Amino acid sequence: MSELASLPVPLAAALAWLQAETLHGLSSRAELIGALLGLAMVVCNIRVHAAAWPLAILSSALYGLVFWNDRLYGNAALQLLFIAMAALGWWQWLHGREADGQALRVRWLLPRQRLAALLALALLWPLLALGLHHGTDTGAAWLDAFVTAGSVVAQVLLVRKRVEHWWGWVAVNAVAIGLFLQQGLLLSAGLYGLFLGMALLGLRAWAGRASARA
């Protein structure tokens, strides 16, 4: 910015506009590619295919750039966690075992495990919201924090192939639609509307798998 200040006003204004448009263009392309990869990832998740995880890594990296550019810092940081968890999930789906020594399979949580997941969400959400409110310039701390906290809980359950992770994504996607509309991320809002419908389809498909193996 100091270099621009030393230039004639019309030239400085033109260069500043060009920089802003370049960043916006890069963010828009990253959002589009991330959206397409995200759709492919959810399809693989519904089909319980391990290819979902490398797609998740690529999509999360791109969305991290988009969210940081739009000051959604909770969601930006979440993408780094998603990348790490996707690597773990990839390994778990290929090599992970249940307590009985068999390969991971689609299953329901036990009642006490459901309660633990809800308690984790209830604790993590306000902690993240307060941190974002006091530590960043975000204007949507509570919505951003819910999407972040809910996504973490859902992702942990997904790594272990638990049906209830789809309920987590239903809630997260519904809140995310409002958050992204508020931020002007129309493509992301539309994408998460599609994700919401796909989460309901995934819930139905996984519930059928779990019931068939019960």
MIDOSE-1310 file (N, C-alpha, C; in nm, 2 decimals, decimal comma, always signed):
residues 214
msel	+0,08/-0,12/+0,00/+0,00/+0,00/+0,00/+0,09/+0,13/+0,00; +0,21/+0,12/+0,06/+0,29/+0,24/+0,06/+0,34/+0,27/-0,07; +0,36/+0,17/-0,16/+0,40/+0,19/-0,30/+0,29/+0,26/-0,37; +0,17/+0,23/-0,35/+0,06/+0,29/-0,42/+0,04/+0,43/-0,38
aslp	+0,07/+0,47/-0,25/+0,06/+0,60/-0,20/+0,15/+0,70/-0,27; +0,26/+0,65/-0,33/+0,36/+0,74/-0,39/+0,32/+0,76/-0,54; +0,22/+0,69/-0,59/+0,19/+0,71/-0,73/+0,08/+0,81/-0,75; +0,07/+0,87/-0,87/-0,04/+0,96/-0,90/-0,18/+0,90/-0,87
vpla	-0,27/+0,98/-0,82/-0,40/+0,93/-0,77/-0,47/+0,84/-0,87; -0,49/+0,88/-1,00/-0,56/+0,79/-1,09/-0,49/+0,66/-1,11; -0,36/+0,66/-1,12/-0,28/+0,53/-1,14/-0,29/+0,44/-1,01; -0,28/+0,51/-0,90/-0,29/+0,43/-0,77/-0,43/+0,37/-0,76
aala	-0,53/+0,44/-0,79/-0,67/+0,39/-0,79/-0,69/+0,28/-0,88; -0,63/+0,29/-1,00/-0,65/+0,18/-1,10/-0,58/+0,05/-1,05; -0,46/+0,07/-1,00/-0,38/-0,05/-0,95/-0,45/-0,11/-0,83; -0,51/-0,03/-0,74/-0,58/-0,08/-0,62/-0,70/-0,16/-0,67
wlqa	-0,77/-0,11/-0,77/-0,89/-0,18/-0,82/-0,85/-0,31/-0,89; -0,74/-0,31/-0,96/-0,69/-0,43/-1,03/-0,65/-0,54/-0,92; -0,58/-0,50/-0,81/-0,55/-0,59/-0,71/-0,67/-0,65/-0,65; -0,77/-0,57/-0,62/-0,90/-0,62/-0,56/-0,97/-0,71/-0,65
etlh	-0,97/-0,68/-0,78/-1,04/-0,77/-0,87/-0,97/-0,90/-0,89; -0,83/-0,89/-0,89/-0,76/-1,02/-0,90/-0,78/-1,11/-0,78; -0,78/-1,05/-0,66/-0,81/-1,13/-0,54/-0,95/-1,19/-0,54; -1,05/-1,10/-0,59/-1,19/-1,15/-0,60/-1,20/-1,26/-0,70
glss	-1,13/-1,25/-0,81/-1,14/-1,35/-0,92/-1,08/-1,48/-0,87; -0,97/-1,47/-0,80/-0,91/-1,60/-0,75/-1,00/-1,66/-0,65; -1,06/-1,58/-0,56/-1,15/-1,63/-0,46/-1,27/-1,70/-0,52; -1,32/-1,64/-0,63/-1,44/-1,69/-0,70/-1,41/-1,82/-0,76
rael	-1,29/-1,83/-0,83/-1,26/-1,96/-0,89/-1,23/-2,07/-0,79; -1,17/-2,03/-0,68/-1,14/-2,13/-0,57/-1,28/-2,18/-0,52; -1,37/-2,09/-0,50/-1,51/-2,12/-0,45/-1,58/-2,22/-0,55; -1,57/-2,19/-0,68/-1,63/-2,28/-0,78/-1,57/-2,42/-0,78
igal	-1,44/-2,43/-0,78/-1,37/-2,56/-0,79/-1,39/-2,63/-0,66; -1,38/-2,56/-0,54/-1,41/-2,62/-0,42/-1,55/-2,68/-0,41; -1,65/-2,60/-0,47/-1,78/-2,65/-0,47/-1,80/-2,78/-0,54; -1,74/-2,79/-0,66/-1,75/-2,91/-0,74/-1,68/-3,03/-0,67
lgla	-1,57/-3,00/-0,61/-1,50/-3,11/-0,54/-1,58/-3,15/-0,42; -1,65/-3,05/-0,35/-1,73/-3,09/-0,24/-1,85/-3,17/-0,28; -1,91/-3,14/-0,39/-2,02/-3,23/-0,44/-1,98/-3,37/-0,46; -1,86/-3,38/-0,53/-1,81/-3,52/-0,56/-1,78/-3,59/-0,43
mvvc	-1,73/-3,52/-0,33/-1,70/-3,58/-0,20/-1,82/-3,63/-0,13; -1,93/-3,55/-0,13/-2,05/-3,60/-0,06/-2,11/-3,72/-0,13; -2,11/-3,72/-0,27/-2,15/-3,84/-0,34/-2,08/-3,96/-0,29; -1,94/-3,95/-0,28/-1,86/-4,06/-0,24/-1,89/-4,10/-0,09
nirv	-1,92/-4,00/-0,01/-1,96/-4,03/+0,13/-2,09/-4,11/+0,14; -2,19/-4,07/+0,06/-2,32/-4,14/+0,05/-2,29/-4,29/+0,01; -2,20/-4,31/-0,08/-2,17/-4,44/-0,13/-2,07/-4,52/-0,04; -2,02/-4,45/+0,06/-1,92/-4,51/+0,16/-1,80/-4,55/+0,08
haaa	-1,75/-4,45/+0,00/-1,63/-4,48/-0,09/-1,51/-4,39/-0,03; -1,40/-4,45/-0,01/-1,28/-4,38/+0,05/-1,23/-4,27/-0,04; -1,27/-4,26/-0,17/-1,22/-4,15/-0,25/-1,28/-4,02/-0,20; -1,38/-4,02/-0,11/-1,43/-3,90/-0,05/-1,32/-3,82/+0,02
wpla	-1,22/-3,89/+0,08/-1,12/-3,82/+0,16/-1,02/-3,74/+0,09; -0,96/-3,78/-0,02/-0,87/-3,69/-0,10/-0,95/-3,58/-0,16; -1,07/-3,60/-0,20/-1,15/-3,49/-0,25/-1,18/-3,39/-0,14; -1,20/-3,44/-0,01/-1,22/-3,35/+0,10/-1,10/-3,26/+0,13
ilss	-0,98/-3,32/+0,11/-0,86/-3,24/+0,13/-0,84/-3,13/+0,03; -0,87/-3,16/-0,09/-0,86/-3,05/-0,20/-0,96/-2,95/-0,18; -1,09/-2,99/-0,15/-1,20/-2,89/-0,13/-1,17/-2,80/-0,01; -1,13/-2,86/+0,10/-1,10/-2,78/+0,22/-0,99/-2,68/+0,20
alyg	-0,89/-2,72/+0,12/-0,78/-2,62/+0,10/-0,83/-2,50/+0,02; -0,91/-2,52/-0,08/-0,97/-2,41/-0,16/-1,06/-2,33/-0,08; -1,15/-2,39/+0,00/-1,25/-2,32/+0,08/-1,18/-2,24/+0,19; -1,07/-2,29/+0,24/-0,99/-2,21/+0,34/-0,96/-2,08/+0,29
lvfw	-0,91/-2,07/+0,16/-0,88/-1,94/+0,10/-1,00/-1,85/+0,09; -1,11/-1,91/+0,05/-1,23/-1,83/+0,03/-1,28/-1,77/+0,16; -1,29/-1,86/+0,26/-1,34/-1,81/+0,39/-1,25/-1,71/+0,46; -1,12/-1,72/+0,44/-1,02/-1,62/+0,50/-1,04/-1,49/+0,43
ndrl	-1,06/-1,49/+0,30/-1,08/-1,37/+0,22/-1,21/-1,30/+0,26; -1,31/-1,38/+0,31/-1,44/-1,32/+0,35/-1,45/-1,30/+0,50; -1,34/-1,31/+0,57/-1,33/-1,29/+0,72/-1,42/-1,38/+0,80; -1,44/-1,50/+0,75/-1,50/-1,61/+0,82/-1,39/-1,70/+0,88
ygna	-1,33/-1,64/+0,98/-1,20/-1,70/+1,03/-1,22/-1,84/+1,10; -1,34/-1,86/+1,16/-1,37/-1,99/+1,22/-1,38/-2,09/+1,11; -1,45/-2,06/+1,00/-1,46/-2,16/+0,90/-1,33/-2,18/+0,82; -1,24/-2,07/+0,82/-1,11/-2,08/+0,75/-1,02/-2,18/+0,83
alql	-1,02/-2,16/+0,97/-0,94/-2,25/+1,05/-1,00/-2,39/+1,05; -1,13/-2,40/+1,04/-1,19/-2,53/+1,03/-1,14/-2,61/+0,91; -1,11/-2,55/+0,80/-1,06/-2,62/+0,68/-0,93/-2,69/+0,71; -0,84/-2,62/+0,79/-0,71/-2,68/+0,83/-0,74/-2,81/+0,91
lfia	-0,83/-2,80/+1,00/-0,87/-2,92/+1,08/-0,93/-3,03/+0,99; -1,01/-2,99/+0,90/-1,07/-3,08/+0,80/-0,96/-3,16/+0,72; -0,86/-3,09/+0,68/-0,76/-3,15/+0,60/-0,69/-3,26/+0,69; -0,66/-3,23/+0,82/-0,59/-3,32/+0,90/-0,69/-3,44/+0,93
maal	-0,82/-3,41/+0,95/-0,91/-3,52/+0,98/-0,94/-3,60/+0,86; -0,93/-3,54/+0,74/-0,96/-3,61/+0,62/-0,84/-3,72/+0,60; -0,72/-3,68/+0,63/-0,61/-3,77/+0,62/-0,63/-3,89/+0,72; -0,68/-3,86/+0,84/-0,71/-3,96/+0,94/-0,83/-4,05/+0,89
gwwq	-0,93/-3,98/+0,84/-1,05/-4,06/+0,79/-1,01/-4,15/+0,67; -0,93/-4,10/+0,59/-0,88/-4,18/+0,47/-0,82/-4,31/+0,52; -0,73/-4,30/+0,62/-0,66/-4,41/+0,68/-0,76/-4,50/+0,75; -0,85/-4,44/+0,83/-0,95/-4,52/+0,91/-1,04/-4,60/+0,81
wlhg	-1,08/-4,54/+0,71/-1,17/-4,61/+0,62/-1,10/-4,73/+0,54; -0,97/-4,72/+0,52/-0,90/-4,82/+0,46/-0,85/-4,93/+0,55; -0,81/-4,89/+0,68/-0,74/-4,98/+0,77/-0,81/-4,98/+0,91; -0,90/-4,90/+0,94/-0,96/-4,89/+1,07/-1,04/-5,02/+1,11
read	-1,05/-5,04/+1,24/-1,12/-5,16/+1,29/-1,22/-5,12/+1,40; -1,33/-5,20/+1,41/-1,42/-5,18/+1,52/-1,36/-5,25/+1,65; -1,43/-5,23/+1,76/-1,39/-5,29/+1,88/-1,38/-5,45/+1,87; -1,46/-5,51/+1,79/-1,46/-5,65/+1,77/-1,35/-5,70/+1,67
gqal	-1,27/-5,61/+1,62/-1,16/-5,64/+1,53/-1,20/-5,65/+1,39; -1,33/-5,63/+1,35/-1,37/-5,63/+1,21/-1,35/-5,49/+1,15; -1,35/-5,49/+1,02/-1,33/-5,36/+0,95/-1,44/-5,26/+0,99; -1,41/-5,13/+0,98/-1,51/-5,03/+1,01/-1,63/-5,05/+0,92
rvrw	-1,75/-5,03/+0,98/-1,88/-5,05/+0,90/-1,97/-4,94/+0,95; -2,07/-4,91/+0,87/-2,17/-4,81/+0,90/-2,26/-4,86/+1,02; -2,26/-4,78/+1,12/-2,33/-4,82/+1,25/-2,40/-4,70/+1,31; -2,50/-4,73/+1,40/-2,55/-4,62/+1,48/-2,47/-4,60/+1,61
llpr	-2,47/-4,48/+1,66/-2,41/-4,46/+1,79/-2,49/-4,53/+1,90; -2,42/-4,56/+2,01/-2,49/-4,60/+2,13/-2,55/-4,48/+2,20; -2,66/-4,49/+2,28/-2,72/-4,38/+2,34/-2,62/-4,29/+2,42; -2,53/-4,35/+2,49/-2,43/-4,27/+2,57/-2,34/-4,19/+2,47
qrla	-2,31/-4,25/+2,36/-2,22/-4,18/+2,26/-2,29/-4,07/+2,19; -2,42/-4,08/+2,17/-2,50/-3,97/+2,12/-2,50/-3,85/+2,22; -2,52/-3,88/+2,34/-2,52/-3,78/+2,45/-2,38/-3,71/+2,45; -2,27/-3,79/+2,44/-2,14/-3,73/+2,44/-2,12/-3,64/+2,32
alla	-2,17/-3,67/+2,21/-2,16/-3,59/+2,09/-2,23/-3,46/+2,11; -2,35/-3,46/+2,16/-2,43/-3,34/+2,19/-2,37/-3,25/+2,29; -2,31/-3,31/+2,40/-2,24/-3,24/+2,50/-2,11/-3,17/+2,44; -2,04/-3,24/+2,35/-1,93/-3,18/+2,29/-1,97/-3,06/+2,21
lall	-2,08/-3,07/+2,13/-2,13/-2,95/+2,06/-2,17/-2,84/+2,15; -2,24/-2,87/+2,26/-2,28/-2,77/+2,35/-2,17/-2,69/+2,42; -2,06/-2,76/+2,44/-1,94/-2,69/+2,50/-1,86/-2,62/+2,39; -1,84/-2,68/+2,28/-1,75/-2,62/+2,18/-1,81/-2,50/+2,11
wpll	-1,94/-2,50/+2,09/-2,00/-2,38/+2,02/-1,98/-2,25/+2,09; -2,02/-2,23/+2,22/-2,00/-2,10/+2,28/-1,86/-2,07/+2,30; -1,77/-2,16/+2,33/-1,63/-2,13/+2,34/-1,57/-2,07/+2,21; -1,61/-2,13/+2,10/-1,56/-2,08/+1,97/-1,62/-1,94/+1,94
algl	-1,75/-1,93/+1,97/-1,82/-1,80/+1,95/-1,76/-1,69/+2,02; -1,73/-1,71/+2,15/-1,67/-1,61/+2,23/-1,53/-1,57/+2,18; -1,45/-1,68/+2,14/-1,32/-1,65/+2,09/-1,32/-1,57/+1,96; -1,42/-1,60/+1,87/-1,43/-1,53/+1,75/-1,48/-1,39/+1,77
hhgt	-1,57/-1,37/+1,87/-1,63/-1,24/+1,89/-1,52/-1,14/+1,95; -1,44/-1,19/+2,04/-1,34/-1,11/+2,11/-1,20/-1,11/+2,03; -1,18/-1,21/+1,95/-1,04/-1,22/+1,89/-1,03/-1,18/+1,75; -1,15/-1,16/+1,68/-1,14/-1,13/+1,54/-1,24/-1,02/+1,50
dtga	-1,25/-0,98/+1,38/-1,34/-0,88/+1,33/-1,46/-0,94/+1,26; -1,49/-1,07/+1,28/-1,60/-1,13/+1,22/-1,73/-1,06/+1,27; -1,83/-1,06/+1,18/-1,96/-1,00/+1,22/-2,06/-1,11/+1,24; -2,02/-1,23/+1,24/-2,12/-1,34/+1,25/-2,06/-1,45/+1,34
awld	-2,02/-1,41/+1,46/-1,94/-1,50/+1,55/-2,02/-1,63/+1,58; -2,15/-1,61/+1,62/-2,23/-1,73/+1,67/-2,26/-1,82/+1,56; -2,30/-1,77/+1,44/-2,33/-1,86/+1,33/-2,20/-1,93/+1,28; -2,10/-1,85/+1,27/-1,97/-1,90/+1,22/-1,92/-2,01/+1,32
afvt	-1,94/-1,99/+1,45/-1,90/-2,09/+1,55/-1,98/-2,21/+1,55; -2,11/-2,20/+1,52/-2,20/-2,32/+1,52/-2,16/-2,41/+1,40; -2,13/-2,34/+1,28/-2,09/-2,42/+1,17/-1,96/-2,49/+1,20; -1,87/-2,42/+1,26/-1,74/-2,48/+1,30/-1,75/-2,59/+1,39
agsv	-1,82/-2,57/+1,50/-1,83/-2,67/+1,61/-1,91/-2,79/+1,56; -2,02/-2,77/+1,49/-2,10/-2,88/+1,44/-2,03/-2,96/+1,33; -1,95/-2,89/+1,25/-1,87/-2,96/+1,15/-1,77/-3,05/+1,21; -1,70/-3,00/+1,32/-1,60/-3,08/+1,39/-1,66/-3,21/+1,44
vaqv	-1,78/-3,20/+1,51/-1,84/-3,31/+1,57/-1,89/-3,41/+1,46; -1,95/-3,36/+1,35/-2,00/-3,44/+1,24/-1,88/-3,51/+1,18; -1,77/-3,44/+1,16/-1,65/-3,50/+1,10/-1,59/-3,62/+1,18; -1,59/-3,60/+1,31/-1,54/-3,71/+1,40/-1,63/-3,83/+1,38
llvr	-1,76/-3,82/+1,37/-1,85/-3,93/+1,36/-1,84/-3,99/+1,22; -1,81/-3,91/+1,12/-1,79/-3,96/+0,98/-1,67/-4,05/+0,97; -1,56/-4,00/+1,04/-1,44/-4,08/+1,04/-1,46/-4,22/+1,08; -1,55/-4,24/+1,18/-1,59/-4,37/+1,24/-1,71/-4,44/+1,17
krve	-1,76/-4,38/+1,06/-1,87/-4,43/+0,99/-2,00/-4,45/+1,07; -2,03/-4,34/+1,15/-2,15/-4,35/+1,23/-2,26/-4,27/+1,16; -2,38/-4,33/+1,16/-2,49/-4,27/+1,08/-2,53/-4,13/+1,13; -2,52/-4,10/+1,26/-2,56/-3,98/+1,31/-2,48/-3,86/+1,26
hwwg	-2,37/-3,88/+1,19/-2,29/-3,77/+1,14/-2,38/-3,70/+1,04; -2,47/-3,77/+0,97/-2,56/-3,70/+0,87/-2,65/-3,60/+0,94; -2,70/-3,63/+1,06/-2,78/-3,53/+1,13/-2,70/-3,41/+1,16; -2,57/-3,43/+1,19/-2,48/-3,31/+1,21/-2,47/-3,22/+1,09
wvav	-2,46/-3,29/+0,97/-2,45/-3,21/+0,85/-2,58/-3,14/+0,81; -2,69/-3,20/+0,84/-2,82/-3,14/+0,82/-2,83/-3,01/+0,89; -2,79/-3,01/+1,02/-2,79/-2,89/+1,10/-2,69/-2,78/+1,06; -2,57/-2,83/+1,03/-2,46/-2,74/+0,99/-2,50/-2,67/+0,85
nava	-2,54/-2,75/+0,76/-2,58/-2,70/+0,63/-2,69/-2,60/+0,63; -2,79/-2,62/+0,72/-2,90/-2,53/+0,73/-2,85/-2,39/+0,78; -2,77/-2,40/+0,89/-2,72/-2,27/+0,94/-2,62/-2,20/+0,85; -2,54/-2,28/+0,78/-2,44/-2,23/+0,68/-2,51/-2,15/+0,57
iglf	-2,62/-2,20/+0,52/-2,69/-2,13/+0,42/-2,72/-1,98/+0,46; -2,77/-1,96/+0,58/-2,80/-1,83/+0,63/-2,67/-1,75/+0,64; -2,57/-1,81/+0,69/-2,44/-1,74/+0,71/-2,38/-1,70/+0,58; -2,38/-1,78/+0,48/-2,32/-1,75/+0,35/-2,41/-1,64/+0,28
lqqg	-2,54/-1,65/+0,29/-2,62/-1,54/+0,23/-2,59/-1,41/+0,30; -2,57/-1,41/+0,43/-2,53/-1,29/+0,50/-2,40/-1,23/+0,45; -2,31/-1,32/+0,41/-2,18/-1,27/+0,36/-2,17/-1,25/+0,21; -2,28/-1,27/+0,14/-2,28/-1,25/+0,00/-2,22/-1,37/-0,08
llls	-2,20/-1,48/-0,02/-2,14/-1,60/-0,09/-2,25/-1,68/-0,15; -2,30/-1,63/-0,26/-2,42/-1,69/-0,31/-2,40/-1,83/-0,37; -2,28/-1,85/-0,43/-2,25/-1,99/-0,48/-2,24/-2,09/-0,36; -2,18/-2,04/-0,25/-2,17/-2,13/-0,14/-2,30/-2,16/-0,07
agly	-2,39/-2,05/-0,07/-2,52/-2,07/-0,01/-2,60/-2,17/-0,09; -2,59/-2,16/-0,23/-2,66/-2,26/-0,31/-2,60/-2,40/-0,30; -2,47/-2,40/-0,29/-2,41/-2,53/-0,27/-2,45/-2,60/-0,14; -2,46/-2,52/-0,04/-2,49/-2,58/+0,09/-2,64/-2,62/+0,10
glfl	-2,72/-2,55/+0,02/-2,86/-2,59/+0,00/-2,87/-2,73/-0,06; -2,78/-2,75/-0,16/-2,77/-2,88/-0,23/-2,71/-2,99/-0,13; -2,61/-2,94/-0,05/-2,56/-3,03/+0,05/-2,66/-3,07/+0,15; -2,75/-2,98/+0,19/-2,86/-3,01/+0,28/-2,95/-3,13/+0,23
gmal	-2,98/-3,12/+0,10/-3,06/-3,22/+0,04/-2,99/-3,35/+0,03; -2,86/-3,34/+0,00/-2,77/-3,46/-0,01/-2,75/-3,53/+0,13; -2,74/-3,44/+0,23/-2,73/-3,50/+0,37/-2,85/-3,58/+0,41; -2,97/-3,53/+0,37/-3,09/-3,61/+0,40/-3,09/-3,74/+0,32
lglr	-3,04/-3,74/+0,20/-3,03/-3,86/+0,12/-2,93/-3,96/+0,18; -2,82/-3,90/+0,23/-2,71/-3,98/+0,29/-2,76/-4,04/+0,42; -2,84/-3,97/+0,50/-2,90/-4,02/+0,62/-2,98/-4,14/+0,59; -3,07/-4,13/+0,49/-3,15/-4,24/+0,45/-3,07/-4,36/+0,41
awag	-2,97/-4,34/+0,32/-2,89/-4,45/+0,27/-2,81/-4,52/+0,38; -2,75/-4,44/+0,47/-2,67/-4,50/+0,58/-2,76/-4,57/+0,68; -2,88/-4,51/+0,71/-2,97/-4,57/+0,80/-3,01/-4,71/+0,75; -3,03/-4,72/+0,62/-3,07/-4,85/+0,56/-2,95/-4,95/+0,57
rasa	-2,83/-4,90/+0,55/-2,71/-4,99/+0,56/-2,70/-5,04/+0,71; -2,71/-4,95/+0,80/-2,70/-4,99/+0,94/-2,81/-5,09/+0,99; -2,93/-5,06/+0,94/-3,04/-5,15/+0,98/-3,02/-5,29/+0,92; -2,97/-5,29/+0,79/-2,96/-5,42/+0,72/-2,85/-5,51/+0,79
ra	-2,75/-5,44/+0,86/-2,64/-5,52/+0,92/-2,67/-5,54/+1,07; -2,78/-5,48/+1,12/-2,81/-5,50/+1,27/-2,84/-5,64/+1,30
